[in-house]
Amino acid sequence: MSDLIVIAYDDKATADEAAARVEELGKAGLRLHGIAVVSKDEQGYSHVDTPGNVTGVSAAGGALFGSVFGLLFLVPFLGAAVGGAVGALWGSMRQHGVGDEFRKQVNETLRPGTAAVVMMTSDPADTNLTDTLGAFGGRVMRTSLSDEDERALIAEIGEG
């Protein structure tokens, strides 16, 4: 089972600092499938920063994180050009744990001038993760994917 966790902060510097600490935990054994910092500039444009390498990420886990991340943050800007394939994948994600309400909550929380750490981990209750991120404050949003949901989504991504 994995959790998709989004933690919104009032500024990018805090999000960058929190993300760096999570990356350190990943190197120390936290099962991290992906991490990124999304910031919105004052004009409302989104910017994405990803680490060069997250230790221990499987290809399937990385693909799942990338697909979920893309649908959460990038699809509204892609328009009709991607159409059916993206629509089918989004329908599958809604069915398997990443629903419209979560997506709406995340996008409404990320306002101009703010930033968020977005991560997928198999250790959401890890005490080190909770303690580390608690020091930074922020608004936490999360959704869980069961092992069955993950397998179904990875299969869907592989077919796409």
Summary of the structure (lengths in Angstrom):
residues: 160
radius of gyration: 15.0
end to end distance: 22.7
largest distance: 43.2
contacts: 497
relative contact order: 0.28
helix: 51%
strand: 22%
